[in-house]
């Protein structure tokens, strides 16, 4: 089964993950799904991890005094993130 390369075009780690999967004879999805999950997690935990977070901060600073600090979103996002797990880590029957 060939993996469509478009799934990695925006990720700098994508080609490295594909090479790792190929060398270890692991299905590419077993490497790419957790990589995608971790990238999304990183984007939700910090102010600069997502353009949406930066825009929200700019609007807050425009209309309210302080705005966000770099890790202001972490206390709200971390419990949600820890409650999730990548699809690749789920047992096949639980999907």
Residue frames as qw, qx, qy, qz and C-alpha x, y, z in Angstrom:
[[0.000, 0.889, 0.457, 0.000, 0.00, 0.00, 0.00],
 [0.430, 0.303, -0.002, 0.850, 1.43, 3.37, -1.05],
 [0.194, -0.679, -0.437, 0.558, 1.03, 6.37, 1.21],
 [0.303, 0.836, 0.285, 0.357, -0.14, 9.53, -0.46],
 [0.548, 0.047, -0.201, 0.810, 2.66, 12.09, -0.02],
 [0.127, -0.644, -0.169, -0.735, 0.21, 14.99, 0.42],
 [0.688, -0.651, -0.317, -0.046, -0.29, 13.89, 4.02],
 [0.716, -0.388, -0.077, 0.576, 3.28, 14.99, 4.79],
 [0.455, 0.588, 0.168, 0.647, 3.70, 18.10, 2.67],
 [0.179, -0.859, 0.018, -0.480, 3.18, 20.56, 5.53],
 [0.780, -0.613, 0.120, 0.017, 5.24, 18.68, 8.07],
 [0.198, 0.779, -0.593, 0.046, 8.98, 19.01, 8.30],
 [0.423, -0.362, 0.809, -0.189, 9.05, 15.74, 10.21],
 [0.853, 0.295, 0.147, -0.406, 6.93, 13.89, 7.68],
 [0.697, 0.542, -0.468, -0.038, 9.76, 12.64, 5.45],
 [0.019, 0.468, -0.804, 0.368, 11.76, 11.58, 8.50],
 [0.653, -0.054, 0.555, -0.512, 8.73, 9.73, 9.88],
 [0.867, 0.393, -0.082, -0.294, 8.21, 7.96, 6.54],
 [0.471, 0.564, -0.664, 0.138, 11.86, 6.94, 6.42],
 [0.274, -0.338, 0.763, -0.478, 11.64, 5.64, 10.00],
 [0.809, 0.129, 0.333, -0.467, 8.52, 3.65, 9.15],
 [0.784, 0.509, -0.322, -0.150, 10.18, 2.22, 6.06],
 [0.277, 0.545, -0.747, 0.263, 13.38, 1.23, 7.87],
 [0.317, -0.192, 0.784, -0.498, 11.55, -0.41, 10.76],
 [0.228, -0.145, -0.875, -0.402, 9.01, -2.04, 8.43],
 [0.093, 0.430, 0.668, -0.600, 6.18, -0.38, 10.30],
 [0.221, 0.715, 0.600, 0.282, 3.00, 0.85, 8.65],
 [0.238, 0.325, 0.011, 0.915, 3.40, 4.55, 7.86],
 [0.419, -0.655, -0.282, -0.562, 0.12, 5.33, 9.61],
 [0.766, -0.487, -0.350, 0.233, 1.53, 3.94, 12.86],
 [0.520, -0.152, -0.090, 0.836, 4.14, 6.72, 12.75],
 [0.063, 0.332, 0.269, 0.902, 2.23, 9.53, 11.03],
 [0.435, -0.678, -0.488, -0.336, -0.94, 9.46, 13.14],
 [0.607, -0.609, -0.289, 0.422, 0.91, 9.99, 16.44],
 [0.410, -0.017, 0.116, 0.905, 3.05, 12.66, 14.73],
 [0.121, -0.520, -0.413, -0.738, -0.10, 14.51, 13.64],
 [0.564, -0.689, -0.453, -0.021, -1.59, 14.14, 17.11],
 [0.601, -0.429, -0.163, 0.654, 1.53, 15.59, 18.76],
 [0.239, 0.199, 0.237, 0.920, 1.68, 18.50, 16.28],
 [0.319, -0.646, -0.442, -0.535, -1.94, 19.35, 17.07],
 [0.650, -0.611, -0.368, 0.261, -1.22, 19.04, 20.78],
 [0.508, -0.173, -0.027, 0.844, 1.72, 21.43, 20.49],
 [0.035, 0.393, 0.343, 0.853, -0.44, 23.92, 18.64],
 [0.456, -0.683, -0.440, -0.362, -3.10, 23.94, 21.31],
 [0.687, -0.497, -0.352, 0.396, -0.81, 24.29, 24.34],
 [0.414, -0.329, -0.005, 0.849, 1.03, 27.50, 23.47],
 [0.237, 0.771, 0.171, -0.566, 0.11, 30.93, 22.20],
 [0.187, 0.645, -0.500, -0.546, 2.36, 30.73, 19.14],
 [0.393, -0.054, 0.910, 0.125, 1.43, 27.15, 18.26],
 [0.308, 0.558, 0.746, 0.193, -1.53, 28.18, 16.15],
 [0.110, 0.246, 0.222, 0.937, -2.39, 31.24, 14.08],
 [0.407, -0.650, -0.520, -0.377, -5.86, 31.17, 15.63],
 [0.609, -0.569, -0.355, 0.423, -4.30, 31.63, 19.07],
 [0.383, -0.089, 0.058, 0.918, -2.27, 34.61, 17.83],
 [0.128, -0.449, -0.421, -0.778, -5.35, 36.26, 16.31],
 [0.539, -0.672, -0.502, -0.080, -7.33, 35.69, 19.52],
 [0.568, -0.413, -0.219, 0.678, -4.49, 37.27, 21.51],
 [0.201, 0.140, 0.213, 0.946, -4.41, 40.30, 19.20],
 [0.317, -0.588, -0.484, -0.566, -8.17, 40.78, 19.59],
 [0.609, -0.624, -0.432, 0.231, -7.91, 40.50, 23.37],
 [0.483, -0.249, -0.074, 0.836, -5.09, 43.03, 23.48],
 [0.031, 0.331, 0.354, 0.874, -7.14, 45.38, 21.31],
 [0.463, -0.562, -0.375, -0.574, -10.29, 45.17, 23.45],
 [0.770, -0.624, -0.133, 0.006, -9.06, 44.02, 26.88],
 [0.197, -0.902, 0.384, 0.016, -5.90, 44.96, 28.73],
 [0.483, -0.581, 0.641, 0.137, -3.55, 42.02, 29.18],
 [0.694, 0.449, -0.482, -0.292, -4.11, 39.42, 26.46],
 [0.987, -0.147, -0.069, 0.019, -2.39, 36.02, 26.74],
 [0.278, -0.718, 0.623, 0.140, 1.07, 35.00, 27.88],
 [0.316, 0.409, -0.800, -0.305, 2.98, 32.26, 26.02],
 [0.241, -0.054, -0.967, 0.064, 1.61, 29.40, 28.17],
 [0.398, -0.006, 0.321, -0.859, -1.71, 30.97, 29.22],
 [0.757, 0.094, -0.310, -0.567, -3.64, 28.36, 27.21],
 [0.372, 0.251, -0.885, 0.121, -1.83, 25.37, 28.71],
 [0.232, -0.016, 0.770, -0.594, -3.94, 25.02, 31.90],
 [0.678, 0.300, 0.201, -0.641, -7.12, 24.83, 29.82],
 [0.699, 0.464, -0.435, -0.327, -5.73, 22.71, 26.97],
 [0.109, 0.429, -0.884, 0.153, -3.57, 20.22, 28.88],
 [0.507, 0.017, 0.748, -0.429, -6.39, 18.29, 30.63],
 [0.764, 0.485, 0.078, -0.419, -8.19, 17.96, 27.30],
 [0.477, 0.625, -0.607, -0.114, -4.99, 16.86, 25.59],
 [0.107, -0.344, 0.898, -0.251, -4.18, 14.29, 28.26],
 [0.655, 0.172, 0.564, -0.473, -7.66, 12.84, 27.94],
 [0.743, 0.567, -0.166, -0.315, -7.03, 12.11, 24.25],
 [0.575, -0.377, 0.666, 0.289, -4.87, 9.50, 22.65],
 [0.241, 0.432, -0.590, -0.639, -3.81, 8.87, 19.08],
 [0.869, 0.179, -0.051, -0.458, -5.94, 6.54, 16.98],
 [0.626, 0.421, -0.654, 0.052, -2.90, 4.37, 16.36],
 [0.010, -0.308, 0.795, -0.522, -2.69, 3.66, 20.12],
 [0.711, -0.036, 0.260, -0.652, -6.30, 2.44, 20.30],
 [0.447, -0.037, 0.892, 0.058, -6.96, -1.29, 20.08],
 [0.074, -0.032, -0.710, -0.700, -8.39, -2.29, 16.71],
 [0.168, -0.509, -0.840, -0.081, -11.78, -3.24, 18.21],
 [0.159, -0.639, -0.430, 0.618, -12.17, 0.16, 19.93],
 [0.117, -0.144, 0.328, 0.926, -12.02, 2.24, 16.74]]
